[in-house]
Amino acid sequence: MTETISVHLASRSYDVHAGPGLLARAGQLIAPFAPSKRVFVVTDHNVRELHGRMLTGSIEAAGMRHFVFSVDPGEATKSFGGLEPLLSAMLQRGIARNDLIVAFGGGVIGDLTGLAAGLIKRGVPFVQIPTTLLAQVDSSVGGKTAIDVPEGKNLVGLFNQPRAVIADTQVLETLPERERRAGYAEIVKAGLIADAAFYGWCEAHVEQILACEQQALAHAVAHAIRFKAFVVEADEMEQGERALLNLGHTFAHALEAHGGYSTQLLHGEAVAAGIGLAFQLSANLGICSDADCNRVRDHLDAAGFVTDLRKLPGAPFDIEKLMALMAADKKNEAGKLTFILARGIGRAFIERDTPADVVRELLQQETA
């Protein structure tokens, strides 16, 4: 069930290893990228307690030394307040350019560590070992790293491709079901963007994925990674079609920022709500059929997501605050709202001039 998916980006190309049982082999897989035989592992307290010994044991077995930096879990760590002490701690340990940094955790750890790796000494190579479903299928692949600021999510960052990604689906068995569900939003997103057949497969197998049945889970993870790799290869710096991966995210980032990025609303939960809103906006604009829109929203509800803004954690939402947050989205150009819309399931496209009044009317409709 283990697959290796290559991301072809010229000199920045790398492999993504996906499937069960990979953490025990991590040291062997990352050794080629650590000529100094020194590995700086960045993780959070929860992941360190659950899986830290497995990783450090594999590093030792591969003949390398390791230094572990453990931070608080949660989105609040993905900030200047989390970045500066991490950089200081690694510098105090004497990190060098021929060392290797490992991001070992969920999306927060991956984003924070990838940014730190790109900044420290003008660049130290790093590897992603994502431990959440969300990070395995989304944030660990593609090189986007960032921190959040009061003005919005992921607004300070850089593109920094890892040397490798190791996505062990077996570690997902320790995740709470809520966290697995949050990751599922990014899996089903791949089908909704450009693969109607995969979306149909997701409808039929969502229960097995959420239950961590390894065969279905490994297939879903590998498929989503292959899709993301294909998009990233075509548009590494998000100048064009890579923006399609942001289906649902313009709404989602605003919903998260509205609530101060609290654990009350997980990123994947916000994405699911945002996908539902994106399809509803497409239907309201006459671009997508009501049947496809309803099918998507019904599936998200059946998967256990809350897509009703009146019931979503953080409600009630201030519509004008949401509009202002969406207006600050980094995809926007010349003051126009950019949204990823859909002509139907598997037929997403980029709309760079979405009428603000229609978006406002949708939010009013959804919160009434």
Secondary structure, 3 states (H helix, E strand, C coil): CCEEEEECCHHHCEEEEEECCCHHHHHHHHHHHCCCCEEEEEEEHHHHHHHHHHHHHHHHHCCCEEEEEEECCCHHHCCHHHHHHHHHHHHHCCCCCCCEEEEEECHHHHHHHHHHHHHHHHCCCEEEEECCHHHHHHHCCCCEEEEEECCEEEEEEEECCCCEEEEEHHHHHHCCHHHHHHHHHHHHHHHHHHCHHHHHHHHHHHHHHHCCCHHHHHHHHHHHHHHHHHHHHHCCCCCCHHHHHHCCHHHHHHHHHHCCCCCCCCHHHHHHHHHHHHHHHHHHCCCCCHHHHHHHHHHHHHCCCCCCCCCCCCCCCCHHHHHHHHHCCCCCECCEEEEEEECCCCCEEEEEEECHHHHHHHHHHHHC
